[in-house]
Amino acid sequence: MNGLCEFVHDNVGTEEYRIFAHSQGGLIAEWFDFFKCDKNLKGIVTIGTPFQGNTLPLIAPKSVLRRLPVGRKQIVDLACMSPIISALIRKRMEGRQN
């Protein structure tokens, strides 16, 4: 996540901005906001984001999962109702109540 924080800071600077994201990009944007990487982020709009998580880690054979270009932790973090997905959902629901 530090690499993403640095990338945004280097390319956006001190300007306020919003993120528009699709699919897994929405999860990454929410994760970015969850860890408070940048105080200049003023909002997130997501389209087709799987906030319920992904079933692939639960049903795919290990031989398939080993071929994916991401680490095991990243795959597990995106699984249905993983701790990080659950935390993102809770944060989103709290934001709607305020």
Residue pairs with C-beta under 8 A, 6 or more apart in sequence:
1 31
1 32
1 35
1 37
4 28
4 32
4 37
5 32
5 37
5 38
8 32
8 37
8 38
9 38
12 38
12 40
14 40
15 40
16 40
16 41
16 42
17 40
17 41
17 42
18 41
18 42
18 43
18 44
18 45
19 29
19 32
19 41
19 43
19 44
19 45
20 44
20 45
20 46
20 47
21 28
21 29
21 44
21 45
21 46
21 47
21 49
22 46
22 47
22 48
22 49
23 47
23 48
23 49
23 50
24 49
24 50
24 78
25 46
25 49
26 44
26 46
26 47
26 48
26 49
26 51
27 49
27 50
27 51
27 78
27 85
27 88
29 44
29 46
30 44
30 46
30 49
30 51
30 88
30 91
30 92
31 84
31 88
32 38
32 41
33 41
33 44
34 87
34 88
34 91
50 78
51 85
51 88
51 89
51 92
52 80
52 81
52 85
53 78
53 79
53 80
53 81
53 82
53 85
54 78
54 79
54 80
55 79
55 80
56 65
56 75
56 78
56 79
57 65
57 75
57 76
57 78
57 79
58 79
58 80
65 72
65 75
68 75
76 82
77 83
77 84
77 85
78 85
79 85
